[in-house]
């Protein structure tokens, strides 16, 4: 299987997408390096090590890669369950990073490495791979994104299955202009802090039973995981 809607987009468009990814990630890291350093120092002072959170996520064709984010929660206590303890484990700095989506900035490194794209379906959990329908699994025909269509449409207020349908729609309708519109919408959303949840309670999550996985508190929450706050 090939990347970036190869059935519909030409080689030139796919190359342009990857070029935009590399250039955007490199420029972003360079321009934001003072901010990245400041966040890392603040995280070390207030939360200790590790500064970043890494977790296997499915990428293109479902192949695993290790996503990188700034850590936002304190270490768990013995037998502490993530659903019950996330609100208590979330640090003040972590809450700010999530509300501002600054915890996602290290994913630019994943983009540079070719594991992610600036725009694409958000990477979910490895445990979900055998729980998708055949149609839903098509979300892995493209690289996962730092932002995506479902993200700008309100990922924390949309039913989970609607997000998956949007991911597949993106695969089938991908274009450079669509990516640029999503990036512009993401910037506006971040500035307004729209539809961003720091921590969601279980009853607030429209997660179908087939996707429910129990996670011990020791894992940072991921999009639509056992706790889907980013």
N, C-alpha and C positions, 0 to 999 in steps of 0.2 A: 504494500500500500504506500502511496506517495503522499507528500505533504501538501497542505494548503489548497484543497479543492481542485486537484489536478484534473478531475474529470471535466471541469468547467473553465478553469483559468489557464491561461497560457504560461509557458515557461518564463517569459519576460515578466509577467505580473508576479509570479511566485518569487523570482529573483529580486524584484523590486521590494516585495514585502520583507524578505530577509535582509535586504540592504537597509531598509528603514528601521528594522529591529536592531541591527548592529549599531547603526549610526545613532539611533535614539537612545539606546542603552548606554553607549559609550559617552555620549554628550551628557546624558542625565547623571551618570556616575561622576563625571568630571565636574559638572556644575554644582552638584549636590554633595560633593565630598566633604566640605566643611560641616554641613548638616549631618551627614552620616557619621562623621567622627564625633560630633557633639552628642548625638543620640547614643552612640556606643559608650562614650564616657559616662553619660548620665545613667545608662542601663547598668554599667559595671558598678557605679557608686551605689545605686538604689536597689539593685537586684542581684548583684554578683555575677558569677559565671554559671552557665555560658551566656554570652551576650546575644547570640543568635539561636534560633530554633530551626532544626532540620528534621524533615520527615519525608519518607518515600511517598511519592505521588505518581499516578500514571500519566505519562506524556503521550507523544505521538505514537499511534498504534498500541497504546496501553503499556508501552515500555516504561519501567520505573525510573525516576530520577529523584534526587533529593532537593526538595524545595527549601529555600532559605528565607527566613523572616527574622525580624527583631523579636526576641522573647518578650512576652508581655505579662507572664504570670510567675509568681513565686513557686519554688519547688513544692510538691505535694507532701502532705503528712501521710503516715502509714494508712493504707486502705482507704484513702480519700478518693471519692468518685468524682469525675470531672463535672457531671451534671449538677451535683449537689454543692460543689465547692468552687466552681469557676468564679462566682461573684466575690467570694472571699479571697481567692488566689490572685485575682487581677490586681496588679499594683496601680498606684496613682499614675505613674509614668505610662504603664501599659494601657490604661484606659485612654489616656491622651493619644498614644500612638495609634490605637485602633480607631478612635473617633476621627482622627485626621488621616487615617490610612497610611501613616508614615511607617508602620511596621512592615508594609509591603515593599518598601524601597529596595531591600537586598535582593529581591527577585530580579532586578536588572542584571545581576550576575548570571542568573539562570538564562536570561535572554541572550547575553553575550555568548554563553556556552552552547547555544542552540537547543537548549532543553525547553525553552518557552518562547513565546512571541509577546510583543507588546499587547496585542489584541487576540483574543481567542477564548474558548470556553475555560472557565476557572478550573484548575486542577482539584479534584475531589480526593476521595480515599481509595487506596488500593483495594480495600475490602468490597468496594462497590462493583468491581469489574465483572463479577459473575452474577450481578443482580440487575443489570440493565436489560431492557428489551433489546432486540436486534437493532431497532431503529435508534434507541437512545445511545447505544454503543458507538454509533457513528460520530458522536462528539469527539472521539479520539482519532478521527481522520485528519485532524489538524493539530498543530502544537497548542498546548494550553496557553492562556494569556494572563498577563498581569491584570488586565481589565478585559471586559467582554460585554456582549450585548445584554445578557441577563443582569450583569452588574449595574449597568447604567439604567436599566428598566426597574431597578429596585429589588436587588437580590434578597434582601431580608424581609420584604413584604410580599413577595411572590410565592405561590405554592411551588414546592420543590419540582414537581413534574413539569410545571410550566417553564421553569428555568431550563430543564433538560430539553424541552421542545424548542426553546429559543436557541440553545446551543446547536441543535441539528439544523435549525433554520439558518443560522450563521454559516454553517458548513456549506449549505446548498446555495447561499446567496453572497458568499464572500466577494469583496472587491476592495481595492485600495481606498476608494472614496468612502465605503462603509467603515473601514478601519479608522480613517481620519475623523469621521463623524463621531465614532465611539470614543476616540481619544479626546476630542473636544468636549463631548458630554461628560467624560470622566473628570476632566479638569474642573468644569463647572460644578459637578457634583461634590468634588473634594472641597472646593472653596466654600460651598454652601453647607457641607456636611450633611447631605441628604441621604436618607435610607441607610445609614450606617449604624449598626448595633454593636456595642462593645461586648455584651454578654446577653444571650437569649436563654430564657427558661425553657425546659422541655415542652411545656404546654404552648409555647409561642412558635414552635417549629412544626411546619406542615410537612413532616418527613414520613413518607409511606412506610408501612411496616417492613416491607422487603429491604429497605435501606437502613433500618435501625441497627446500629452496632454499638456495643457497650465499650466505652473507653475508660481506662483508669486515668486518674488525674496525673499526670506525668507527661501527657501529650498536650501540646498547645492545640486549641481548637482550629479546625480548618473549615472552609466553606462547606456548609451543609453536611458536616460530619456529625458525630454524636453531639457536638455543640458547634453550630455553624457560624458563629461570629468569626470574622477574619482576624 
